């Protein structure tokens, strides 16, 4: 049995270390404070008995659990990221523990009247009777993706302490800066040397994902002209009004709050403006590669049309692809999804196979030669004050890691006997 107490202690030790990443930084990791947890993890992996533990100059961590069988087994990997989202504060996280959750409202912060309610977050009702870890309403929790890290480390420790569970060589990898789209940028796939891997970075129990968004960022710089407002007629160009035109020209219903499933979107993430200059930042998402390319063309054409309308270049746009749908790379090796699905079924977990409305390190890694589906880590409401994770979900995710490792060794043994 996975120790509930040890898992909670480990998880709290991770989330109380601030590891927020910074999209404006050009370093790797993007914030120095990510090193605090990275160094702790490297030491912990050595302490529990993993081998070949390394941490490179960019804080990428790798380690090995050697095979305990005498036949050849494909090397599999498990990967998670240790940074947290820049969308909401990760400083001074104070977790709260709700034992035997009764299905009612949870007051996160009485002073600020912040309530986690199943009337709004219906998924809470899936976890009645369980132990929930929540925020105090002033920070995010960090279950994305410190729950995944906790589950991987706990699973490796469990396999070390239970050598009767047979497994092949297992590689472990932890990355910085996933939340700003750079988690796999400096990941050394050749050094990792796994046949395939799984990111532990999903949400609800049972999630198993091998499709994700195609993703791009767009930065729009709107250039105005500032003059004294008393003498501005025919001279002033207010960049904020032009920015407003740009925003209003995009389809309003194709935004995150109006889309679901396989529907893509344009998402305005920030505005910073004055009369002289306004900067808009967008992300572009779509599961269909064709629709994804069309969305980028829409933004470029809108830019061109506004420049033509104003008779000069009032808008500059920079669009950068971030990652692509991993489905193209995973489908040819679909057996790696099948073994994860079988592991869940054997643990009486109903697999929920669906497309990710987001991305993981695995989407980039799949295009780098390491096919990498995504498995649930258990958390909900990521990137904000309402984030929570059921402890029982983390235990189940830990068990899935162990079972995948066991099943893969057994299949290799069966093939060995046949030949």
C-alpha positions as CSV (number, residue, x, y, z in Angstrom):
1,X,0.0,0.0,0.0
2,X,1.2,3.5,-0.8
3,X,1.6,5.5,2.5
4,X,-0.9,8.3,2.5
5,X,1.0,10.2,5.2
6,X,4.3,10.0,3.5
7,X,2.8,11.1,0.2
8,X,1.1,14.1,1.8
9,X,4.3,15.1,3.6
10,X,6.3,14.9,0.3
11,X,3.7,16.9,-1.6
12,X,3.5,19.7,1.0
13,X,7.3,19.8,1.0
14,X,7.2,20.5,-2.8
15,X,4.3,23.0,-3.0
16,X,5.7,25.2,-0.2
17,X,8.7,26.0,-2.3
18,X,7.9,28.8,-4.8
19,X,8.8,27.8,-8.3
20,X,6.8,30.3,-10.5
21,X,8.2,30.6,-14.0
22,X,8.5,33.9,-15.8
23,X,7.7,34.3,-19.5
24,X,9.6,37.6,-19.8
25,X,12.9,36.0,-18.7
26,X,15.3,34.6,-21.3
27,X,17.2,32.3,-18.9
28,X,16.7,28.6,-18.2
29,X,15.2,28.1,-15.7
30,X,13.4,31.4,-16.1
31,X,13.5,32.1,-12.4
32,X,16.3,31.4,-9.9
33,X,13.9,30.2,-7.3
34,X,13.2,27.1,-9.4
35,X,16.6,25.9,-8.4
36,X,15.5,25.6,-4.8
37,X,13.2,22.7,-5.6
38,X,15.4,21.3,-8.4
39,X,18.3,20.8,-6.1
40,X,16.1,19.4,-3.4
41,X,14.7,16.8,-5.9
42,X,18.1,15.8,-7.1
43,X,19.2,15.0,-3.6
44,X,15.9,13.2,-2.8
45,X,16.3,11.0,-5.8
46,X,19.7,9.9,-4.6
47,X,18.4,9.4,-1.1
48,X,15.6,7.0,-2.1
49,X,18.1,4.9,-4.1
50,X,17.9,5.9,-7.7
51,X,21.0,5.8,-9.9
52,X,22.5,8.0,-12.5
53,X,21.0,11.1,-10.9
54,X,21.9,14.2,-12.8
55,X,21.0,17.9,-12.8
56,X,22.4,20.0,-15.7
57,X,23.1,23.7,-16.0
58,X,19.5,24.4,-16.9
59,X,18.0,22.5,-14.0
60,X,16.8,19.5,-16.0
61,X,16.9,16.4,-13.7
62,X,17.2,12.8,-14.8
63,X,17.6,9.6,-12.8
64,X,17.4,5.8,-13.3
65,X,15.7,2.9,-11.6
66,X,17.6,-0.1,-12.9
67,X,15.8,-3.2,-14.2
68,X,15.3,-6.0,-11.8
69,X,14.7,-8.7,-14.4
70,X,17.1,-10.7,-16.5
71,X,15.3,-10.3,-19.9
72,X,15.2,-7.3,-22.1
73,X,12.5,-4.8,-21.4
74,X,11.9,-1.5,-23.3
75,X,13.1,1.5,-21.2
76,X,10.2,3.7,-20.2
77,X,10.2,7.1,-18.6
78,X,8.0,9.3,-16.4
79,X,8.2,13.1,-16.6
80,X,6.8,16.0,-14.7
81,X,7.6,19.7,-14.4
82,X,8.4,21.6,-11.2
83,X,7.6,25.2,-12.2
84,X,4.2,26.7,-11.5
85,X,2.1,29.1,-13.6
86,X,2.9,32.8,-13.8
87,X,-0.9,33.3,-14.0
88,X,-1.3,33.4,-10.2
89,X,0.9,33.8,-7.1
90,X,2.9,30.7,-6.0
91,X,4.5,32.5,-3.1
92,X,3.8,31.4,0.5
93,X,1.5,28.6,-0.3
94,X,-0.5,27.5,2.8
95,X,-2.3,24.3,2.0
96,X,-5.5,23.3,3.8
97,X,-6.7,19.8,4.4
98,X,-10.3,18.8,4.2
99,X,-10.8,15.2,5.5
100,X,-13.8,13.2,4.6
101,X,-15.1,15.9,2.3
102,X,-18.9,16.2,2.8
103,X,-19.8,17.6,-0.7
104,X,-20.6,21.1,0.6
105,X,-18.9,24.5,0.2
106,X,-15.3,24.8,1.4
107,X,-14.4,28.2,2.8
108,X,-10.9,28.8,1.6
109,X,-10.6,32.3,3.1
110,X,-13.3,33.6,5.4
111,X,-11.7,37.1,5.6
112,X,-11.8,37.6,1.8
113,X,-15.0,35.5,1.4
114,X,-13.3,33.0,-1.0
115,X,-15.3,29.8,-1.3
116,X,-14.7,26.6,-3.3
117,X,-18.2,25.5,-4.1
118,X,-19.5,22.4,-5.9
119,X,-22.3,24.6,-7.2
120,X,-19.7,26.1,-9.5
121,X,-17.0,23.4,-9.5
122,X,-19.1,20.3,-9.9
123,X,-16.1,18.0,-10.0
124,X,-15.8,18.3,-6.3
125,X,-18.7,16.0,-5.9
126,X,-16.6,13.2,-7.4
127,X,-14.5,13.2,-4.2
128,X,-17.1,13.0,-1.4
129,X,-15.6,11.1,1.5
130,X,-12.0,11.8,0.4
131,X,-9.2,14.0,1.7
132,X,-8.8,17.2,-0.3
133,X,-5.8,19.5,-0.2
134,X,-6.8,23.1,-1.1
135,X,-5.3,26.6,-1.1
136,X,-6.0,29.3,1.5
137,X,-7.5,31.4,-1.4
138,X,-4.5,33.7,-1.8
139,X,-2.2,31.5,-4.0
140,X,-2.4,28.6,-6.4
141,X,-1.6,25.2,-4.9
142,X,1.0,23.9,-7.3
143,X,-0.5,20.4,-7.9
144,X,0.2,21.3,-11.5
145,X,2.6,19.7,-11.6
146,X,4.1,19.0,-8.2
147,X,1.5,16.3,-7.8
148,X,3.0,14.5,-10.8
149,X,6.5,14.8,-9.3
150,X,5.3,13.5,-5.9
151,X,3.7,10.5,-7.6
152,X,6.7,9.7,-9.7
153,X,9.1,9.9,-6.7
154,X,6.8,7.9,-4.5
155,X,6.3,5.3,-7.1
156,X,10.1,4.9,-7.6
157,X,10.5,4.6,-3.8
158,X,7.8,2.0,-3.7
159,X,9.3,-0.1,-6.4
160,X,12.7,0.1,-4.7
161,X,11.2,-1.1,-1.4
162,X,9.2,-3.9,-3.2
163,X,11.6,-5.7,-5.4
164,X,9.0,-8.5,-5.8
165,X,7.4,-6.2,-8.4
166,X,9.3,-6.9,-11.5
167,X,10.1,-4.0,-13.9
168,X,12.5,-3.0,-16.6
169,X,14.7,0.0,-16.6
170,X,12.8,3.2,-15.7
171,X,14.0,6.7,-16.4
172,X,12.7,9.8,-14.4
173,X,12.8,13.3,-15.7
174,X,11.8,16.7,-14.1
175,X,11.8,19.9,-16.1
176,X,11.6,23.7,-15.5
177,X,9.5,26.2,-17.4
178,X,6.8,24.0,-18.8
179,X,4.1,26.6,-17.8
180,X,5.7,29.1,-20.2
181,X,6.0,26.6,-23.1
182,X,9.7,25.8,-22.7
183,X,9.7,22.7,-20.6
184,X,11.1,20.5,-23.3
185,X,13.2,23.0,-25.2
186,X,16.5,21.9,-23.6
187,X,15.5,18.4,-22.6
188,X,18.2,16.0,-23.8
189,X,16.2,13.1,-25.4
190,X,19.3,11.2,-26.3
191,X,20.6,11.3,-22.8
192,X,17.3,10.3,-21.4
193,X,17.5,7.2,-23.6
194,X,13.9,5.9,-23.1
195,X,11.9,4.1,-25.7
196,X,8.9,6.2,-24.7
197,X,7.6,8.1,-21.7
198,X,4.6,9.4,-19.9
199,X,4.0,12.9,-18.5
200,X,2.1,12.8,-15.2
201,X,0.4,16.1,-15.8
202,X,-3.3,15.5,-16.3
203,X,-6.2,16.3,-14.1
204,X,-9.1,14.0,-13.2
205,X,-8.6,10.4,-12.2
206,X,-8.5,8.2,-15.3
207,X,-7.4,10.8,-17.8
208,X,-5.2,9.4,-20.5
209,X,-4.4,11.7,-23.3
210,X,-2.4,11.5,-26.5
211,X,-4.0,14.4,-28.4
212,X,-3.4,18.1,-27.6
213,X,-3.7,21.5,-29.0
214,X,-1.4,22.9,-31.7
215,X,-0.2,26.1,-30.1
216,X,1.2,29.5,-31.0
217,X,1.8,32.8,-29.3
218,X,1.0,36.2,-30.9
219,X,2.4,39.5,-29.8
220,X,0.7,42.6,-31.4
221,X,2.3,46.0,-31.1
222,X,0.1,48.9,-31.9
223,X,1.9,52.2,-32.7
224,X,0.1,55.5,-32.1
225,X,1.1,59.2,-32.1
226,X,1.0,61.2,-28.9
227,X,0.4,65.0,-29.1
228,X,-1.1,67.5,-26.6
229,X,-4.8,66.6,-26.4
230,X,-5.8,70.2,-26.7
231,X,-4.3,70.3,-30.2
232,X,-4.8,66.7,-31.2
233,X,-7.4,67.1,-34.0
234,X,-6.1,65.3,-37.1
235,X,-2.8,64.6,-35.5
236,X,-3.2,62.2,-32.5
237,X,-3.4,58.5,-33.1
238,X,-4.6,56.6,-30.0
239,X,-3.0,53.2,-30.1
240,X,-5.6,51.9,-27.6
241,X,-8.5,52.5,-29.9
242,X,-6.8,50.7,-32.7
243,X,-6.0,47.8,-30.3
244,X,-9.7,47.7,-29.5
245,X,-10.5,47.5,-33.2
246,X,-8.2,44.5,-33.5
247,X,-9.7,42.8,-30.5
248,X,-13.3,43.3,-31.6
249,X,-12.5,42.1,-35.1
250,X,-11.7,38.6,-33.9
251,X,-14.6,36.2,-33.5
252,X,-15.9,36.8,-29.9
253,X,-17.3,33.3,-29.5
254,X,-14.0,31.6,-30.4
255,X,-12.5,32.3,-27.0
256,X,-11.7,29.9,-24.1
257,X,-14.9,30.7,-22.2
258,X,-17.1,29.8,-25.2
259,X,-15.4,26.7,-26.5
260,X,-15.0,23.0,-25.5
261,X,-13.9,19.6,-26.8
262,X,-12.1,19.9,-30.1
263,X,-13.0,23.6,-30.6
264,X,-10.1,26.0,-30.9
265,X,-9.8,29.6,-29.8
266,X,-8.0,32.9,-29.8
267,X,-7.2,34.0,-26.2
268,X,-6.2,37.5,-25.2
269,X,-3.9,37.0,-22.2
270,X,-2.7,40.6,-21.5
271,X,-3.1,44.2,-22.5
272,X,-0.6,47.0,-21.7
273,X,-1.4,50.3,-23.4
274,X,-0.9,54.1,-23.6
275,X,-1.8,56.5,-26.3
276,X,1.6,56.1,-28.0
277,X,1.8,52.3,-27.9
278,X,-0.3,49.3,-26.9
279,X,0.8,45.7,-26.6
280,X,-1.5,42.8,-26.9
281,X,-0.5,39.2,-26.1
282,X,-2.6,36.3,-27.5
283,X,-2.3,32.5,-27.5
284,X,-3.8,30.6,-30.5
285,X,-5.0,27.0,-30.0
286,X,-6.6,24.3,-32.2
287,X,-6.5,20.5,-32.4
288,X,-6.8,20.6,-36.1
289,X,-3.5,21.5,-37.8
290,X,-5.4,23.0,-40.7
291,X,-7.6,25.2,-38.5
292,X,-4.5,26.1,-36.5
293,X,-2.8,27.5,-39.6
294,X,-6.0,29.3,-40.6
295,X,-6.2,31.0,-37.2
296,X,-2.7,32.4,-37.7
297,X,-3.7,33.6,-41.1
298,X,-6.7,35.4,-39.7
299,X,-4.6,37.4,-37.3
300,X,-2.1,38.2,-40.0
301,X,-4.8,39.3,-42.4
302,X,-6.4,41.5,-39.7
303,X,-3.1,43.1,-39.2
304,X,-2.6,43.8,-42.9
305,X,-6.2,45.1,-43.3
306,X,-5.8,47.6,-40.4
307,X,-2.5,48.8,-41.7
308,X,-4.1,49.4,-45.1
309,X,-7.0,51.1,-43.5
310,X,-4.7,53.6,-41.6
311,X,-2.4,54.0,-44.6
312,X,0.7,53.1,-42.7
313,X,2.1,50.4,-40.4
314,X,0.2,50.9,-37.2
315,X,0.4,47.3,-36.1
316,X,3.3,44.9,-36.0
317,X,2.5,41.2,-35.3
318,X,4.9,38.4,-34.3
319,X,3.5,34.9,-34.3
320,X,5.6,32.0,-32.9
321,X,4.6,28.3,-32.9
322,X,5.0,26.7,-29.5
323,X,4.1,23.1,-29.9
324,X,2.0,20.7,-32.0
325,X,-0.6,17.9,-31.6
326,X,1.3,14.8,-30.4
327,X,-1.3,12.5,-31.9
328,X,0.7,12.4,-35.2
329,X,3.7,10.9,-33.3
330,X,1.9,8.7,-30.8
331,X,-0.6,6.9,-33.1
332,X,2.1,4.9,-34.8
333,X,3.1,3.5,-31.4
334,X,-0.4,3.3,-29.9
335,X,0.6,0.3,-27.8
336,X,2.1,2.8,-25.3
337,X,-1.3,4.2,-24.7
338,X,-2.8,0.7,-24.6
339,X,-0.5,-0.4,-21.7
340,X,-1.5,2.7,-19.7
341,X,-5.1,2.0,-20.3
342,X,-4.7,-1.7,-19.2
343,X,-2.9,-0.6,-16.1
344,X,-5.8,1.6,-15.1
345,X,-8.3,-1.1,-15.8
346,X,-6.4,-3.6,-13.6
347,X,-6.5,-1.0,-10.8
348,X,-10.3,-0.5,-11.3
349,X,-9.9,3.0,-12.7
350,X,-12.1,3.9,-15.6
351,X,-9.9,5.3,-18.4
352,X,-11.0,8.7,-19.7
353,X,-9.3,8.9,-23.1
354,X,-9.7,12.4,-24.5
355,X,-7.9,15.3,-26.1
356,X,-6.1,17.8,-23.9
357,X,-7.3,21.3,-24.1
358,X,-3.8,22.5,-23.5
359,X,-0.3,21.0,-23.9
360,X,2.3,19.2,-21.9
361,X,6.1,18.7,-22.2
362,X,5.0,15.4,-23.9
363,X,3.7,17.2,-26.9
364,X,7.1,18.7,-27.7
365,X,9.0,15.6,-26.6
366,X,6.9,13.5,-29.0
367,X,8.2,15.6,-31.9
368,X,11.7,15.4,-30.5
369,X,11.7,11.5,-30.8
370,X,10.3,10.6,-27.4
371,X,6.6,9.6,-27.8
372,X,5.0,10.8,-24.6
373,X,1.2,10.5,-23.7
374,X,-0.2,12.2,-20.7
375,X,-1.6,10.6,-17.5
376,X,-3.7,12.1,-14.8
377,X,-2.0,13.6,-11.7
378,X,-5.2,14.3,-9.9
379,X,-5.5,18.0,-9.5
380,X,-8.3,20.4,-10.5
381,X,-8.7,24.1,-11.2
382,X,-5.1,24.7,-12.1
383,X,-3.4,28.1,-12.2
384,X,-5.6,29.8,-9.6
385,X,-6.9,30.2,-6.1
386,X,-9.5,27.4,-6.4
387,X,-6.9,24.7,-7.2
388,X,-7.2,21.5,-5.2
389,X,-6.2,17.8,-5.3
390,X,-7.7,14.7,-3.7
391,X,-5.0,12.7,-1.9
392,X,-6.7,9.5,-3.1
393,X,-6.2,10.6,-6.7
394,X,-2.5,11.0,-6.1
395,X,-2.3,7.5,-4.6
396,X,-4.1,6.1,-7.7
397,X,-1.7,7.9,-10.0
398,X,1.2,6.5,-8.1
399,X,-0.2,3.0,-8.4
400,X,-0.7,3.5,-12.2
401,X,3.0,4.3,-12.6
402,X,3.9,1.1,-10.7
403,X,1.4,-1.0,-12.7
404,X,2.6,0.3,-16.1
405,X,6.1,-0.6,-15.1
406,X,5.0,-4.1,-14.0
407,X,2.8,-4.8,-17.0
408,X,5.6,-3.8,-19.5
409,X,8.1,-6.2,-17.9
410,X,5.5,-9.0,-17.9
411,X,4.7,-8.5,-21.6
412,X,8.4,-8.5,-22.4
413,X,8.8,-11.7,-20.4
414,X,5.9,-13.3,-22.2
415,X,7.4,-12.4,-25.5
416,X,10.8,-13.8,-24.4
417,X,9.3,-17.1,-23.5
418,X,7.5,-17.4,-26.8
419,X,10.7,-16.9,-28.7
